[in-house]
Amino acid sequence: ELAQRKFHYVVAAVTGITTLTYLCMSLGVGVYTFPDGHQLYYARYWDWLFTTPLILIALCLLAHAHTNEIFFVCVCDTLMCVSGLLAAYQTTEDAKWVLWGFGCVCLLPIIHSLAVSFRAKSVHFSPEVSSRFEQLALLVSLTWCCYPVVWVLSEGTHFLPVEGEIVCYSVLDVVAKIGFGVILLSDREVILRTQHEDRLLG
């Protein structure tokens, strides 16, 4: 049924967008070169702008979060991604780190929602759904907290060479997106139970 496939559609969308992003970057599309020669792969920020809200929506659907809560975390996520992109474009240190700090602040309510309010909602349903939500929420929380660290080492201080930056972001993307999809879809019973709960709530 269509409702049963909602998580499949989210995972397919995330995978497709990420694949297109890396294809573009490999072709030199979505890359900006600063006057000093260092490069900014801004295509990945467009990737995050679309894929991270989809990941959050999948978690919200799993936990049966309220529409207002979904809107809130998606707005925080959008602000986080945009501030990171703006920070990466800055050539003045003060503006760069203020914008980076703003993005980190926007990440905090997302982590809090996953760890507290959304988790509390998932517990009200089956143990299987709650357990799967906790696994995914932990994966997202840990990997997303690593992105700002890589940003500091790459776009922030240029400590990492461009090759190291690409490797670090690629590993995080694989874990945070592909790993997320594999865990989410690995148990069909959880998806079916979520669909059954949707019917009960409806």
Disulfide bonds with the S-S distance in Angstrom:
none
